[in-house]
Structures are given as C-alpha cells and as structure tokens.
C-alpha cells in the first residue's frame, strides 16, 4: 500500500522526501472520522505535507487510512506476521479515483507535456520511461493512442468536465497548458499508472 502510493507521487514529481518530523494527514473522504469516531475531527494536512512518504501518515487504529487498507495495509489492531495480498475491484476503483492518484496523473501529464516533444509518440515514450522504465510496445502504444484520441474528443465536447478533472487536488495546474489537452493526457497517464507492471511488478 505504501509503495503503490509513494511511487505514484514519485514519478509525478510530487513526493517530498524530507526525513523525520511529525505525522501528516493526507487526503481522506470527508466525514469518515466523524462517522466512525465522532469525538475527533480529521484535520487534513496541506502543502508539502500532503505529499510526504506514506511512512509518515498519521494512523488511527479505529479509522485507518482507507486507501491504504484497500491496498492491503493492515489495520494495526493486532500483530500481523505477513500482509495478505489481494486483487479486488475496489483497489482498481481507488487507484483510478482517489484524489492522490488523480492528482499524480495530472502532475505527471504536465511533466511529460513540458519535458518531451510535441508528438504523441515522444510523450508516450517519455511517460513509459518515467513510470515503467522502458519504451511502450507497439500494441501498448496503439491502445494508448486510441484512448488519448477518445479522451481528447470527449473533453473537447465537454470542457467543463475537463476543468473539474484538473481541479482535483491542491497542486495548481499549469495554466499555460490547454485545458482539454491536459485533461486528455491526465486520463492517459492514469491508465499508465494503473498498468499491472506499474502496480504489482516492482
């Protein structure tokens, strides 16, 4: 759980690798603590603290960080010798929709659009080298090109949805990049971040 979150932050450039310091409170569904432990409020961290390594996440045993528990972190209510390893639809839902991963996909898209060439192939090559460590195979490239075209068409028809996607997370988007183009590349980066090779084959 910790590695999956940290590597998404790292490849996007969001991860803050400062050592030590107090625990931090990253994104969490609003009202979760109040629902389960009504005596306390969850005061979310801001700024760099949102992107500290998962090691520094504040942990309340009765209300463990939901995304980490979904990705097989233990609840810490009892000693566990070895973590379970599961593969569930809920994990895919979290990896494609939880704020941290959506924000990481957007920041990665901004990074790729800013540092690679203008062509789709150049950008896909750059994205794969950053995340997977190799260039995409021909079949992978074709699938991603088709997906990108579909996202571009969709966001061109619905720029409001593009704006909503790019507003996820506290990191400000690059105002110099076209909204619909950045949104389309954000979704494409999300696909790459969710590849089996990225998540389970470290």
N, C-alpha and C positions, 0 to 999 in steps of 0.2 A: 504493500500500500504506500509506504513512504517513498520507495524508489520510483514508483509509477508517477506520483505527484511531482517529486523533485526533478525527474528527468524532463517532464513536460515544461516545467518552469525553466530548466537549464537550457534546453535547445531553443526556447523562445528568447532567452536573454533576460528573463525576469528574476531568476533565482539570486537571492542575496546570500552570499557565503560567509558572512560575518560569523565569527566564532563566539560562543558564550552569550551571556545576557539572560534576561527573564523570558519566560514562556510567552508566546504570542497566540493570538486568536484569529485565524484566517476565516474566510467566508464560511457561513453555515446557514441553513434555512432559517428564515426569520420565525421567531416564536417557538423554536424547538425546545430550548431550555425551559421556557415558561410553561410549556405544555407538560413536560415531564418532571421538572424540578422547579416548581413555581416560586420557590423562595429566592431565586437568584436570576439576574439578568445576564445575558451574553453580550459583553461589550467588545464588539469586533475591533480588531487592530486596523490601522490604516498605514498608508505609505509603505516604506520598505518592509515593515513587519509582516505585511500580508504575504511576502514572498520569501520569508526565511525558510530554511530547510525544515522538513516535516518533523525532524527530531525535536524542534523547539515548540511544537504545537501544545498548547495547554490541554490537559486531558482530565476530564471529569468522568469518573468511572460509571456513574449512573447515566450519563449522557455523553458517550464517547463521540468523537468526530464522525459524523455519519458516512462521509465518503470513504474514509479510511476503513471503517468497519465493513462497508460494502465491498472493499477490495481486500478483505480477509485479514485486516489487523485485528488483534484480539481486543476484547472489551476490558481486559486488565482487572476483572473482578476475581479471578483466580489464576494460579500459576499454570502456564501452558508451556509444555516442553517443545512442541513443534506446531507452527501455524498450519491451519487447513489451507488447501488450495482448491478454489472453486472456479467455475466459469458459468456465470449467470447472466440473463438478460438485464438484470438490474445494474450490473457492472458496466455493461455497454451503455446503458441509459445515463449513468453518472459520467462516464468518460466523454460522452458527446454533448452533455447538457450542463454539467456542474460549472459554476462560474469560473473557477480556476482554469479548467481545461479550455473553455470557450475563449477566455481572455488570452491564454497562452497561444492558442491557434491564431488569434488576431495579431498578436505581437510578433509571432513567427512569420506571418504573412507580410507584415510591414517590413521585417528584417530582410526577407527574401526579395521583396519588390524593390527595396532600396539598394541592396548589395549585389544583385545579379543583373544579367542583361534584360532587355525588353522582351525577348522571345519566351514563349511558354516553355519550350524545351529547356532553356537556360535556367528558368526559375524552378522547374521541377527537378532538374539535376542538383541545383543548389539545396533545395529543400530536402532531398533524399540524402545528400552528403551530410547535412547538418544532423538529421534525425536518425537515419539508418546506417550511415557510413559507407554507402555505395551508390552508384547511379541506378535509376529505375530500369527494370527490364522493359522490353518493348511492349509486352502485354500490360504491364502496370502503367506505363506511360499513356497507352491508348485509353485505358479506363479513366485515368485522372484527367486527360484532355477532354473526354466526353463529359465527365462530371463537371469540370470547370465551365464548359460551354453551357451546360444546363443551369448552373448557378448564375452565370452572367445573364442569361435570358430571364431567369426568374427575378433577379434583383433589379434588372432594367425595367421590368413591368411593375415592380413593387419597391420603389426606392425607400418607402417608409420602413419596410421590413429590414432593408439593409442598414438603415440608421439605427434601428433597435438592436440589431446584432452587434454593431460596432460600439454600442454604448454599454455593453456588458463589461463589468469590472471597473476598477478605479483608475487604471492606467489610461491616460488620454490617448486617443487615436491620432495618427499622423494626418493633420488637416490638409497636407499637400497632396495626399493620395485620393484618387477618385473613389467616392463612397461605394458605388455599385461594384467597381473592380476589386476594391479591398475586401468587401463582403464576400464576393465570389472566391477570392483567394483564401479568405479565412475559413470558409467551408472546406475548401480543398486541403488546407493544412490540417483541419480537424480529421479528415479521412486518413491522412498520413499518420497523424499522432495516434490513431486507433488501429493501425495495422498490427497484426499478430506479431510481426517481427519487432515492432516497437514496444509492445506491452509485455509479451511473455518470453521473448527470446533475447535476453540481455547478453 
